[in-house]
Amino acid sequence: MNEYLKQYIELQKQFCETEGDPDSVRALYAFKEKLEQSEDKQAKEVLLGLIQKFQLCPE
């Protein structure tokens, strides 16, 4: 399992455990921005999953 996927799973777990509190939402959006800046193929794959899961619109 790659580092991006591990971080995504942890952030998703925090989001669910806190029932989507503002801090967990901000953390997910910050992670999305980090993934968007990366050229790594694995980062882009995790980004796609994140967008699909939370229906985030890329900016």
N, C-alpha and C positions, 0 to 999 in steps of 0.2 A: 504494500500500500504506500502510495507516495505522500510526501509531506503536505501537499495541497489538500488531498482527500482527507487526511487525518485532521487537519485544521477545520475543514468544512464539517466533518462529522461532529467534532467537538462544539463548533458554533451552533450547529443545528440542534444538538442535544441541549445546550444552554437556552436556546430559543424556546424549545418545547417545555423545558423544566420551569421556565419563568413565564410561561404562557404569553410569549411575545412582548415582554416588557421593552421599553424604549432603548435601554442599554444593549440588549441582545440584538435588536433591529439595527442599531447603529453599527454594532460589530459586524453584522452580516454585510451591510452596505460598504463598510471600510474594506472588508475582505474582497468583495466584488470589485472594488476599484483597484485593489492590489493585483487581482487576477487579470484585470483588463490591461494593466501595464506590462504584464509579463509576456515574454515571447515563447515561453515553455509550452509545449504541446499538452502536457499533463495539466497545466494551469488552465488552458483553454477548455479542456474537457470538463474540468470541475466547474468552471464558469458556466458552461452550458447547462450543467445539471442544476446549478444554483438558480440560474435564470428560469429554467423550466419549473423547478420546485416552487419558487416563490413568485413566479410570473413577474419578474423584474424587467423593466424595459431598459436596455442599454442606452446610455446617453450619447 
